[in-house]
C-alpha cells in the first residue's frame, strides 16, 4: 500500500493524462484561433491635492455608520448588563442576583434594540 501522498500524486498524474488525451483530438479538429484575454487595468484618478481616492463611491454613507455604531454600542451595553451575578461564596446559590430584572429582561431588550438599529442602518437608503 502506498501512502496518501503517493496515491494523490498518482491520481493527479492519471487525471492529467486523461485530460491531455481527450483534448488532443478536439484540438486537431478545431482550427479556429481564440484570442488571449486582455488584462484590463483601472486607472485611478488622483485629485489635485495628491490624496488617493477610489473610483466608486462608498457602499454606506456616514449616517449608516452612525446607526450601525449606535446599534453595536447598544449590543455591547446589553452584554455588560447581562454580565455578573457571581457571589462571594461559590457554595451559595443566590437566585435574586442571577435572575434579576436587569439580566433577564432589560439586557436582552437592549441587545435586540441595538440589533434592530444595526439592521435599520444597513437597510436604510
Buried (B, 14 or more C-beta within 10 A) or exposed (E): EEEEEEEEEEEEEEEEEEEEEEEEEEEEEEEEEEEEEEEEEEEEEEEEEEEEEEEEEEEEEEEBEEBBEBBBEBBEBBEEBBEEBEEEEEEEEEEEEEEBEEBEEBBEEBBEBBBEBBEBBEEEE
